[in-house]
Amino acid sequence: MTRRREHDRMQVLLEALGEPEGDAAVRDLIAAFGTRPVETAAYRIGEPAVISRHLRFGSGGEIVLHDDTVTAVILHLTPTPFASRGLDLDVWIPGIGNSATFADFRASFDVSWRFAEGDRYFVLDAAYLRPEFVKYGGRRAGDLQRVAFTVEDPKDTCRPVHDGCPVCRELVARTEDDLFDLDGTIHRLIDGIEAGVLTSRDGPVPLADLLTLHASALLERVESQVTCTACGRVACLTLYRDSSPTFDHLPLDAALRRPHEAIPPVEHWGDAARIAAAREAMRYVDHEPGSWFLVEQHGDLYLDSRYTISSMLDDSCLIRLDDAERRQYHEAGRDSLTDLARRIDSSGPRREGSPFHLRNLRLYPDDGRDYSSEIRAAIADHTWLARQKQAAAQRARTASAAEG
């Protein structure tokens, strides 16, 4: 290592990012960490599979390679199973010590910063710098646990230290020929949910419907998502109409940004048992854009009403209509619901003093029911049918114009 690099270890680190393992810059970084890793861990991630190798050094450094390319470098500042005391950070980042707060980083790096998974990180010229604190905020000296430099934006990728999560790293099943095993992977996901180590994510396709909906060929892509309770990563299993399945681990924000087509009503793709179950579920009745949705189940009517919390925030209150409200609805129609929605809004249903507070089934569900998911499913059916009608009307207009 040259004298310049001995006195500028951060530059050594940055030059190694994005380079193959045999590159001179990577060799320099290995030498700076202590010549030889005391531990090497390898994980097979996702589908298509990526081989993640972690070179861990007794000094507290860690080099993360995906398919033999350096994608991250982690500076551990507290003891780990492979490092008894951790690195001295100011040797690697001049002016920043192991007790640094986020304010100290901000003062040293005159660059923009962003949010990811509750952390703030800095955008450097050719990398991202993410201080990781024991507690959110990084306001107190002594809370700094590690610093990660990554090639990819932390908003779009999981923390490198979670590659080896013992709960979710083995979710992908493979055949004896080492091919992706879709059925086996689904079984592992279901087993994880039943064991409580994974939780289903609302929004995409439920795991129980994934294969059936995919077989219908009604959608270009169908996806199920589950969240790991240990590391917080979201596993996304995606089936495509015209290409091979994929399996990705993503942070929550990135999973939320994934594109999803509206799910068609179950009558268009489900078997008899699934259709029968859907008929027992909530169904869309009516709505007022931006104000309320009305749904029905077993003769009960439910109003999901938006209300304002502040100029920057709103929420919704779900109530089951009582006898008087049902009577008003049948006598006066939807105007009675608009008036009821105004009264809900003005009462501030988040407050205990509101007459709608204890009636809010989102806060106080019967028998632990997930009303939010049931409401979304009912609305999704309506949305899909509405889009189908709009598309048909547009096709008719186009055909009429062509004939004219």
LOPAGU-671873 format. One record per residue: x, y, z of N, C-alpha, C in turn. Coordinates in steps of 0.02 Angstrom, whole numbers, padded with zeros to 5 digits, always signed. Each point is the difference from the previous one (the first is absolute). Example, Ala and Ser with C-alpha at 12.3 -4.5 7.8 and 13.67 -1.06 7.14 Angstrom:
+00660-00284+00390-00045+00059+00000+00045+00060+00000/-00018+00053-00036+00042+00059+00003-00039+00055+00037/
END
This chain:
+00043-00059+00000-00043+00059+00000+00044+00062+00000/-00015+00049-00040+00040+00061-00004-00009+00041+00063/+00047+00047+00011-00005+00044+00059-00064+00041-00003/-00021+00023-00061-00061+00039-00006-00060-00039+00026/-00003-00062-00018-00057-00040+00020+00002-00018+00074/+00060-00006+00028+00004-00012+00072-00032+00056+00039/+00002+00060-00027-00027+00058+00036-00068+00020-00027/-00030-00040-00043-00066+00017-00026-00039-00064-00010/-00015-00033+00055-00033-00065-00005-00070+00005-00029/-00034+00055+00011-00066+00007-00028+00003-00001-00076/+00052+00030-00029+00009-00001-00072+00014-00071-00024/+00038-00038+00038+00013-00070-00017-00066-00038-00003/-00042+00012+00051-00065-00034+00004-00043+00019-00061/-00004+00064-00015-00043+00022-00055+00023-00027-00068/+00066-00006-00007+00026-00025-00064-00015-00074-00009/-00010-00037+00055-00014-00072-00005-00073-00014-00017/-00045+00046+00016-00071-00011-00013-00014-00008-00075/-00038-00051-00017-00017-00012-00070+00052-00037-00040/+00056-00019+00033+00054-00034-00035-00002-00076+00012/+00026-00040-00047+00004-00073+00011+00050-00016+00055/-00006-00059+00029+00040-00018+00057+00075+00002-00014/+00021-00016-00061+00071-00002-00015+00030+00067-00017/-00040+00054-00001+00026+00066-00018+00050+00025+00052/+00047+00040-00023+00052+00026+00045-00030+00041+00057/-00053+00038-00015-00032+00041+00052-00029-00043+00056/-00028-00058-00019-00028-00045+00050+00057-00032+00041/+00054-00017-00033+00057-00027+00037+00027+00051+00050/+00001+00063-00020+00023+00053+00047-00047+00004+00060/-00065-00006-00011-00048+00004+00054+00009-00060+00047/+00009-00059-00028+00012-00059+00042+00062+00009+00043/+00052+00028-00029+00061+00013+00038-00012+00050+00056/-00042+00050-00014-00015+00051+00051-00040-00030+00058/-00040-00050-00014-00041-00032+00051+00040-00052+00040/+00054-00023-00027+00040-00048+00039+00024-00060-00040/+00006+00006-00065+00030-00050-00044-00043-00061-00014/-00029-00030+00051-00036-00062-00011-00065+00000+00042/-00057-00016-00030-00062-00004+00039+00002-00057+00050/-00028+00011+00059-00002-00053+00050-00063-00043-00010/-00046+00023-00041-00062-00037-00013-00027+00020-00068/-00022-00050-00038-00033+00012-00064-00067-00035+00001/-00053+00038-00011-00068-00029-00002-00027+00009-00070/-00037-00050-00024-00030+00003-00067-00074-00016+00005/-00040+00038-00037-00072-00009-00001-00024+00003-00073/-00051-00039-00014-00031+00001-00066-00065+00038+00007/-00005+00056-00035-00055+00046+00011-00046+00002-00061/-00065-00012+00012-00051+00015-00050+00001-00044-00061/-00039+00021-00050-00005-00033-00065-00014+00054-00052/+00042+00007-00053+00061-00038-00011+00049+00008+00058/+00036-00053+00015+00042-00002+00059+00060+00046-00005/+00015+00034+00055+00060+00040+00007+00040-00032+00057/+00064-00011-00012+00044-00027+00052+00029+00059+00040/-00018+00003+00063+00024+00053+00044+00055-00029+00045/+00060+00028-00005+00056-00021+00043+00020+00058+00044/+00010-00016+00064+00019+00051+00048+00069-00018+00028/+00049+00042-00015+00068-00008+00026+00005+00041+00063/+00010-00034+00057-00001+00033+00065+00069-00003+00032/+00020+00058+00026+00068+00007+00026-00001+00012+00075/+00052-00025+00033+00005+00008+00072+00004+00072+00022/+00017+00044-00046+00004+00072+00016-00069+00032+00006/-00052-00034-00026-00068+00028+00000-00024+00021-00069/+00041-00009-00051-00021+00015-00068-00037-00058-00032/-00042+00015-00048-00037-00052-00036-00010+00022-00072/+00018-00044-00046-00008+00013-00072-00055-00046-00026/-00050+00029-00033-00056-00038-00026+00005-00003-00076/+00002-00061-00027+00004-00009-00072-00063-00036-00025/-00030+00026-00052-00055-00034-00034+00026-00022-00068/+00000-00066-00010+00027-00029-00062+00070+00027-00013/+00041+00000+00053+00072+00017-00003+00014+00074-00014/-00050+00043+00009+00010+00072-00007-00015+00033+00067/+00043+00046+00022-00010+00034+00064-00060+00046-00005/-00052-00015+00039-00060+00042+00000-00006+00041+00064/+00036-00019+00053-00004+00037+00063+00062-00012+00041/+00016+00048+00041+00053-00006+00050-00029+00025+00066/+00008-00040+00053-00029+00017+00064+00056+00009+00051/-00003+00055+00036+00046+00014+00054-00036-00012+00066/+00015-00055+00033-00032-00017+00064+00038+00035+00056/-00037+00035+00043+00031+00039+00053-00009-00031+00068/-00043-00050+00005-00013-00035+00063+00020-00073-00009/+00011-00037+00054+00021-00070-00006-00050-00042-00040/+00027-00046-00040-00040-00047-00039+00029-00070+00012/-00033-00052-00023+00028-00067+00008+00069-00009-00031/+00017+00042-00049+00065-00008-00033+00049+00056+00019/-00021+00051+00036+00044+00055+00019-00012+00017+00073/+00051-00003+00041-00008+00007+00072-00014+00071+00022/+00022+00050-00040-00009+00068+00024-00026+00048-00053/+00004-00016-00062-00023+00046-00052+00054+00049-00021/-00015+00035-00055+00048+00047-00029+00001+00067+00037/+00054+00036-00009+00004+00071+00019-00021+00040-00061/-00058+00030+00003-00030+00031-00059+00041+00059-00026/+00031+00038+00044+00036+00059-00024+00062-00018-00042/+00022-00064+00003+00053-00022-00045-00026-00005-00071/-00065-00013-00008-00030-00010-00066-00036+00062-00025/-00030+00037+00046-00034+00062-00020+00027+00056+00044/+00047+00038-00025+00032+00052+00040-00051+00047+00031/+00008+00012+00065-00044+00046+00035-00063-00031+00028/-00010-00065-00014-00060-00034+00025+00022-00057+00047/-00021+00003+00063+00019-00051+00048-00056-00050+00012/+00014-00049+00041-00049-00053+00014-00061+00024+00038/+00004+00058+00031-00056+00028+00038-00037+00053-00041/+00011+00002-00064-00030+00052-00042-00076-00006-00001/-00033+00057-00004-00072+00004-00011-00013+00015-00073/-00064-00001-00019-00015+00017-00069+00021+00072-00015/-00007+00044+00048+00020+00070-00010+00074+00004-00016/+00041-00043+00030+00072+00000-00015+00013-00021-00072/-00036-00050-00024+00007-00020-00070-00022+00056-00046/-00055+00031+00016-00025+00054-00043+00049+00058-00004/+00034+00014+00056+00048+00054+00000+00062-00017-00041/+00017-00064-00004+00061-00021-00036-00012-00010-00075/-00062-00020-00017-00016-00013-00071-00050+00052-00025/+00026+00044-00039-00042+00054-00027-00035-00024-00064/-00042-00051+00008-00036-00030-00056-00072-00012+00022/-00043-00015-00048-00070-00011+00016-00009-00066+00037/-00054-00005+00039-00016-00062+00034-00073-00016-00011/-00017-00066+00009-00067-00024-00012-00020-00048+00056/-00063-00023-00002-00025-00048+00048-00005-00070-00031/+00013-00052+00041-00012-00069-00020-00009-00042+00063/-00058-00032+00006-00014-00045+00057+00014+00033+00067/-00020+00062+00008+00010+00033+00064+00069+00030+00010/+00047-00014-00046+00068+00028+00004+00006+00057-00049/+00050+00041+00012+00020+00050-00048+00068-00019-00029/+00009+00013-00064+00063-00018-00032+00021+00055-00048/+00065-00002-00018+00029+00053-00041+00014-00025-00070/-00009+00045-00048+00012-00015-00071+00069+00028-00019/+00049-00045-00007+00066+00021-00020+00006-00002-00076/+00057+00017-00027+00009+00002-00073-00010-00068-00032/+00027-00053+00030-00002-00066-00031-00024-00054+00048/-00032+00020+00055-00022-00049+00049-00050+00033+00047/-00026-00040+00045-00046+00024+00051+00029-00017+00068/-00004+00046+00047+00027-00010+00067-00059-00001+00049/-00005-00055+00037-00056-00009+00046+00024-00014+00071/-00003+00050+00045+00015-00013+00070-00059-00039+00030/+00013-00054+00034-00053-00040+00030+00006+00003+00076/-00052+00027+00031+00000+00011+00072-00043-00052+00035/+00015-00011+00064-00039-00047+00040-00072+00023+00005/-00010+00065+00007-00067+00029+00004-00009+00050-00057/-00063+00007-00020-00015+00046-00056+00019+00072+00020/+00028+00034-00047+00014+00071+00009+00074+00015+00005/+00038-00042+00035+00072+00011+00007+00016+00066+00034/-00040+00017+00050+00010+00065+00034+00047-00006+00060/+00011-00061+00024+00039-00008+00062+00067-00033-00014/+00052+00026+00030+00067-00029-00007-00001-00071+00028/+00033-00046-00036+00004-00069+00021-00051-00046-00032/-00046+00028-00039-00052-00041-00033+00023-00025-00068/+00056+00024-00026+00022-00020-00067+00026-00072+00002/-00029-00043-00041+00017-00071+00001+00045-00019-00058/-00014+00025-00059+00041-00016-00059-00011+00054-00052/+00044+00001-00050-00007+00044-00057+00005-00043-00063/-00049+00006-00044+00000-00040-00061+00008+00046-00061/+00046-00018-00043+00008+00032-00065-00028-00048-00053/-00045+00022-00042-00032-00044-00048+00002+00029-00070/+00000-00045-00049-00004+00021-00070-00071+00021-00017/-00049-00037+00027-00070+00012-00017-00033+00044+00053/-00052+00036-00021-00036+00045+00043-00034-00039+00056/+00012+00016+00064-00032-00036+00055-00076+00002-00003/-00029+00049-00034-00073+00003-00006-00027-00057-00041/+00043-00029-00044-00022-00052-00046+00025-00070+00018/+00046-00005+00047+00030-00065+00015+00003-00010+00076/+00003-00063+00020+00002-00017+00071+00069+00013+00030/+00001+00004+00065+00064+00009+00034+00045-00061-00014/+00063+00011-00016+00045-00056-00014+00005-00050+00058/-00005+00024+00063+00006-00045+00057-00057-00049+00004/-00055+00012-00038-00057-00045+00002+00003-00055-00052/+00052-00002-00041+00007-00054-00049-00003-00069+00034/+00027-00004+00060+00003-00065+00034-00054-00010+00052/-00056+00037-00005-00054-00008+00049-00020-00074+00005/+00004-00031+00058-00014-00072+00006-00074-00016-00012/-00044+00049+00006-00072-00013-00009-00019-00002-00074/+00025+00047-00040-00026+00005-00068+00051-00012-00056/+00060-00020+00017+00050-00009-00053-00011-00066-00038/-00038-00047+00029-00010-00065-00031-00072-00010-00025/-00033+00053-00019-00070-00006-00022-00006-00030-00070/+00050+00009-00042-00002-00027-00067+00015-00074+00001/-00045-00041-00027+00010-00072-00005+00026-00017-00070/+00040-00054-00003+00028-00021-00065-00007-00075-00008/-00003-00022-00062-00007-00071-00016+00068-00034+00006/+00000-00065-00009+00063-00037+00002+00046+00021-00057/-00029+00027-00054+00040+00025-00056+00020+00073+00010/-00012+00027+00060+00018+00068+00018-00041+00052-00038/-00060-00017-00019-00045+00047-00033-00048+00030+00051/-00027+00058-00016-00047+00033+00045-00063-00043+00008/-00019-00013+00061-00058-00042+00016-00056+00046+00025/-00047+00016-00044-00053+00048+00017-00045-00027+00056/-00024-00061-00008-00045-00029+00050+00035-00004+00068/+00063-00022-00001+00038-00006+00062+00010+00068+00034/+00013+00051-00041+00009+00067+00027-00064+00026+00032/-00057-00011-00034-00063+00021+00029-00014-00035+00066/+00016-00065+00003-00010-00037+00062+00044+00029+00057/+00061+00019-00017+00043+00029+00052-00028+00067+00025/-00027+00039-00046-00030+00064+00020-00060-00012+00045/-00043-00047-00019-00059-00015+00040+00020-00026+00069/+00051-00045+00001+00024-00026+00064+00026+00057+00045/+00035+00048-00031+00026+00056+00039-00055+00043+00029/-00054+00010-00039-00057+00039+00025-00034-00037+00057/-00010-00065-00008-00032-00039+00052+00042-00002+00064/+00066+00001-00008+00044-00001+00058+00008+00068+00032/-00025+00052-00033+00003+00067+00028+00065+00036-00013/+00046-00029-00040+00063+00034-00014-00005+00043-00063/-00053-00009-00039-00015+00042-00057-00071+00026+00008/-00013+00059-00028-00068+00027-00001-00019+00019-00071/-00063-00009-00017-00024+00017-00067-00002+00075-00008/+00015+00024-00060-00005+00071-00016-00066+00013-00036/-00039+00049+00024-00061+00019-00033+00017+00034-00066/-00046-00004-00048+00009+00036-00062+00010-00046-00059/+00055-00039-00002+00010-00046-00056-00047-00060+00006/+00014-00052-00039-00043-00060-00003+00014-00044+00061/-00052-00023+00036+00011-00047+00055+00033-00064-00027/+00043-00030+00041+00035-00060-00021-00048-00055-00023/-00057-00006+00035-00048-00053-00017-00029+00007-00069/+00001+00062-00028-00029+00013-00066+00053+00005-00055/+00064-00001+00018+00052+00017-00048+00000-00045-00061/+00001-00066+00010+00004-00047-00056-00063+00002-00043/-00058+00003+00032-00062-00001-00037-00007+00063-00042/+00016+00057+00029-00006+00063-00037+00051+00002-00057/+00060-00026+00012+00050-00003-00053-00023-00044-00057/-00030-00058+00016-00022-00047-00051-00056+00030-00044/-00037+00048+00027-00054+00030-00039+00026+00043-00058/+00063+00022+00004+00032+00042-00052-00036+00066-00009/-00038+00022+00051-00035+00064-00005+00047+00059+00012/+00055-00012+00035+00046+00054+00018+00069-00014-00029/+00037+00053-00015+00068-00007-00024+00046-00029+00054/-00013+00020+00062+00042-00023+00056-00043-00003+00062/+00013-00049+00042-00033-00005+00065+00054-00009+00052/-00010+00030+00058+00053+00000+00050-00029-00007+00070/+00032-00042+00040-00015-00004+00072+00061+00025+00038/-00014+00033+00057+00053+00027+00041-00008-00023+00073/+00054-00018+00031+00001-00015+00072+00057+00037+00033/-00010+00018+00063+00051+00038+00037+00032-00044+00053/+00066+00003+00004+00037-00037+00051-00004+00037+00066/-00022-00035+00053-00007+00033+00065+00068+00012+00033/+00052-00034-00024+00067+00007+00030+00037+00061-00028/+00004+00005-00066+00041+00053-00031-00041+00054-00034/-00065-00011-00010-00043+00050-00031+00001+00001-00075/+00040-00044-00032+00000-00002-00073-00066-00026-00026/-00020+00023-00059-00060-00025-00032+00021-00046-00057/-00024-00062+00002+00013-00048-00053-00056+00005-00052/+00018+00011-00063-00048+00009-00054+00006-00058-00050/-00051-00042-00002-00003-00055-00048-00045+00022-00057/+00029+00004-00060-00036+00027-00058-00003-00050-00056/-00061-00011-00026-00011-00045-00057-00022+00042-00059/+00029-00015-00058-00012+00039-00061-00037-00043-00051/-00038+00033-00041-00037-00036-00052+00048-00030-00052/+00054+00037-00017+00042-00021-00056+00074-00008+00019/+00016-00005+00064+00070-00009+00019+00004-00038+00066/+00061-00015+00020+00011-00042+00059-00014+00038+00065/-00016-00036+00054-00013+00033+00064+00063+00034+00028/-00012+00049+00043+00054+00033+00035-00015+00001+00075/+00053+00005+00039-00008+00004+00073+00050+00052+00024/-00024+00054+00030+00042+00055+00021-00010+00016+00073/+00055+00021+00033-00005+00029+00067+00007+00075-00007/-00047+00037+00030+00000+00072-00006-00016+00033+00068/+00023+00062+00010-00025+00037+00058-00073+00018-00011/-00036+00016+00054-00072+00011-00004-00018+00054-00051/+00035+00057+00002-00017+00055-00045+00005-00021-00073/+00051-00039-00017+00008-00023-00069-00055-00050-00018/-00019-00042+00048-00054-00048-00013-00066+00036-00012/-00012+00054+00037-00061+00038-00009-00004+00033-00069/+00059+00014-00029+00000+00033-00066-00006-00049-00058/-00002-00064+00014-00005-00049-00054-00066+00008-00037/+00000-00006-00066-00063+00008-00038-00045-00061+00009/-00064+00011+00007-00049-00054+00007-00062+00017-00041/-00020-00048-00041-00063+00008-00036-00057-00015+00048/-00057+00032-00012-00059-00014+00041-00021-00073-00010/-00017-00033+00055-00020-00071-00004-00072-00005-00025/-00013-00038-00053-00069-00008-00026-00044-00033+00053/-00066+00011-00004-00046-00036+00045+00011-00075-00004/-00008-00033+00056+00017-00071+00005-00040-00043-00048/-00059+00023-00021-00041-00038-00047+00035-00010-00067/+00050+00042-00015+00035-00004-00063+00058-00050+00002/+00020-00023+00060+00059-00043+00002-00002-00054+00054/-00043+00006+00051+00001-00047+00055-00039-00064-00013/+00014-00052+00039-00038-00061-00005-00064+00008+00041/-00042-00052+00002-00066+00005+00032+00006+00018+00074/+00048-00032+00034+00008+00012+00072+00022+00072+00012/+00047+00025-00041+00025+00068+00009-00055+00051-00015/-00040-00013-00051-00055+00045-00017-00052+00001+00056/-00014-00059+00028-00048-00004+00055+00024+00040+00060/+00065-00006+00014+00029+00037+00056-00004+00075-00012/+00011+00021-00062-00002+00071-00017-00071+00027+00007/-00050-00040-00014-00068+00023+00006-00019+00013+00073/+00037-00032+00045-00012+00012+00071+00036+00063+00024/+00045+00026-00042+00040+00058+00020-00038+00065-00012/+00031+00055+00021-00029+00066-00012-00005+00014-00075/-00051+00037-00020-00007+00020-00070-00013+00075-00004/+00027+00030-00052-00008+00072-00012-00073+00016-00015/-00025+00056+00029-00068+00024-00014+00002+00068-00035/+00036+00049+00028-00001+00067-00028+00059+00039+00028/+00015+00057-00028+00051+00043+00029-00008+00072-00024/+00029+00045+00039+00005+00070-00017+00075+00015-00005/+00025+00017-00060+00073+00009-00009+00030+00047+00052/+00053-00024+00031+00036+00040+00049-00034+00006+00067/-00057-00033+00010-00037+00008+00062-00016-00066+00034/-00037-00045-00033-00020-00061+00034-00011-00058-00049/+00004-00061+00027-00019-00062-00034-00052-00035+00042/-00049-00030-00033-00050-00040+00034+00006-00071-00024/+00006-00047+00048+00003-00071-00017-00052-00038+00041/-00014-00061-00023-00052-00040+00032+00025-00071+00013/-00022-00030+00054+00016-00070+00014-00055-00028+00045/-00031-00054-00023-00052-00035+00039-00054+00048+00024/-00018+00048-00042-00053+00046+00017+00023+00061+00039/+00061-00001+00027+00027+00058+00036+00031+00049-00049/-00008+00065+00013+00031+00052-00041+00056+00033+00039/+00057+00009-00034+00058+00030+00031+00020+00063-00039/+00012+00054+00036+00022+00063-00031+00073+00012+00018/+00042+00005-00051+00071+00017+00009+00008+00073-00020/+00009+00043+00049-00003+00073-00011+00067+00033+00014/+00023+00039-00048+00063+00037+00010-00012+00059+00046/+00050+00016+00041-00004+00059+00042+00069+00032+00006/+00000+00064+00016+00062+00039+00002+00028+00001+00071/+00064-00015+00005+00035+00005+00064+00035+00068+00004/+00034+00019-00054+00033+00064-00004+00004+00019-00074/+00030+00057-00014+00006+00022-00070+00044-00047-00040/+00040-00041+00034+00046-00044-00035-00019-00074+00007/-00052-00016+00039-00013-00070+00016-00075-00013+00005/-00021-00056-00029-00069-00023+00010-00001-00075+00013/-00058-00026+00015-00008-00071+00017-00071-00019-00017/-00020-00061+00015-00069-00021-00013-00028-00034+00061/-00066+00007+00008-00038-00028+00056-00052-00048-00030/+00002-00062+00022-00046-00051-00025-00052-00015+00054/-00064+00012-00017-00053-00015+00048-00052-00046-00032/-00033-00039+00041-00058-00039-00022-00061+00044+00011/-00040+00011-00051-00058+00044+00007-00049-00030+00051/-00024+00043+00046-00050-00023+00047-00069+00004-00032/-00051-00019+00037-00068-00003-00030-00022+00067-00025/+00013+00053+00038-00022+00067-00021+00037+00022-00063/+00065-00013-00003+00039+00020-00059-00021-00040-00062/-00016-00064+00010-00024-00040-00056-00067+00026-00026/-00043+00018+00046-00066+00026-00019+00008+00066-00039/+00044+00044+00024+00012+00062-00035+00027-00012-00070/+00044-00049-00006+00029-00016-00066-00054-00025-00047/-00044-00044+00023-00053-00026-00043-00051+00053-00018/-00009+00050+00044-00050+00052-00013+00029+00057-00042/+00062+00021+00017+00029+00060-00033+00054-00016-00050/+00022-00063-00003+00051-00018-00048+00070+00021+00020/+00042+00007-00049+00072+00011+00013+00014+00068+00033/-00047+00049-00008+00012+00064+00034+00005-00008+00075/-00037-00050+00028+00004-00011+00072+00070-00024+00020/+00032-00038-00044+00068-00024+00015+00050+00057-00004/-00009+00045-00048+00044+00058-00005-00006+00043+00063/-00062+00008+00024-00010+00038+00062+00031-00036+00060/-00007-00066+00002+00031-00039+00054+00076+00005-00002/+00029-00001-00060+00072+00006-00007+00024+00068+00025/-00039+00053-00012+00019+00066+00025-00001+00001+00077/-00050-00033+00030-00004-00001+00072+00058-00040+00030/+00019-00054-00033+00058-00040+00023+00062+00044-00002/+00010+00035-00055+00059+00042-00008+00003+00055+00053/-00056+00035+00010+00000+00056+00048+00006-00024+00072/-00015-00064+00014+00004-00025+00069+00071-00017+00021/+00045-00006-00050+00069-00021+00016+00001-00069+00030/-00014-00052-00040-00010-00068+00027+00062-00030+00033/+00058+00030-00007+00059-00025+00036-00006+00016+00075/-00040+00052+00016-00008+00020+00070-00049-00046+00036/+00014-00016+00062-00044-00044+00038-00068+00032+00011/-00004+00066-00001-00063+00034+00010-00046-00002-00060/+00024-00022-00058-00041-00004-00059-00050-00058+00007/-00063+00010-00021-00049-00055+00003+00017-00056-00048/+00048+00012-00045+00018-00051-00049+00065-00036+00019/+00032+00022+00054+00066-00028+00017-00006-00075+00014/-00043-00020+00045-00005-00070+00019-00035-00041-00055/-00034+00033-00046-00034-00035-00055+00048-00015-00057/+00059+00030+00001+00048-00007-00055+00028-00070-00001/-00022-00040-00048+00021-00070-00004+00073-00007-00021/+00030+00052-00026+00072-00003-00014+00040+00001+00065/-00027+00034+00051+00034+00003+00065-00024-00055+00047/-00064-00017-00004-00029-00049+00045-00038-00053-00040/+00037-00044-00034-00033-00050-00042-00035-00054+00041/-00054-00027-00028-00035-00056+00032+00042-00064-00008/+00012-00035+00055+00033-00065-00002+00067+00002-00037/+00034+00057+00002+00065+00005-00031+00000+00000-00076/-00057+00013-00031-00004-00001-00074+00044+00054-00031/+00026-00016-00058+00041+00049-00038-00046+00036-00048/-00037+00049+00025-00048+00036-00042+00034+00038-00056/+00059+00024+00013+00035+00040-00052+00011-00042-00063/+00023-00062+00009+00011-00043-00058-00065-00018-00035/-00053-00012+00039-00065-00017-00030-00028+00058-00040/+00007+00060+00026-00023+00059-00037+00040+00009-00064/+00066-00008+00004+00041+00008-00060-00019-00050-00053/-00013-00062+00020-00019-00051-00049-00065+00017-00035/-00050+00025+00039-00064+00020-00030+00009+00058-00049/+00042+00048+00019+00011+00058-00043+00040-00021-00062/+00047-00047+00007+00040-00023-00057-00045-00031-00053/-00050-00040+00020-00046-00030-00048-00036+00055-00039/-00024+00050+00036-00036+00056-00033+00047+00037-00048/+00061+00013+00023+00048+00037-00042+00014-00037-00065/+00010-00067+00005+00015-00038-00060-00059+00002-00049/-00060-00008+00024-00058+00002-00044-00008+00069-00031/+00012+00053+00039-00005+00068-00027+00050+00011-00056/+00061-00025+00010+00051+00008-00052-00017-00039-00063/-00029-00060+00010-00021-00039-00057-00054+00036-00041/-00046+00031+00035-00054+00038-00034+00029+00060-00037/+00048+00035+00032+00031+00057-00033+00038-00021-00062/+00036-00057+00005+00038-00024-00058-00047-00020-00056/-00056-00033+00018-00048-00020-00052-00030+00061-00034/-00016+00051+00040-00029+00061-00028+00050+00035-00046/+00064-00001+00019+00051+00031-00041+00008-00038-00066/-00002-00067+00004+00005-00040-00062-00060+00015-00046/-00059+00008+00030-00059+00014-00041+00006+00068-00033/+00026+00050+00036+00009+00067-00028+00051-00002-00056/+00054-00038+00011+00052-00005-00053-00027-00034-00062/-00039-00053+00009-00029-00035-00057-00049+00045-00037/-00040+00038+00038-00049+00045-00032+00035+00054-00040/+00055+00027+00028+00037+00052-00035+00031-00027-00064/+00024-00062+00004+00031-00030-00059-00051-00012-00055/-00061-00020+00020-00053-00011-00051-00023+00066-00030/+00001+00054+00041-00022+00064-00025+00051+00031-00047/
END
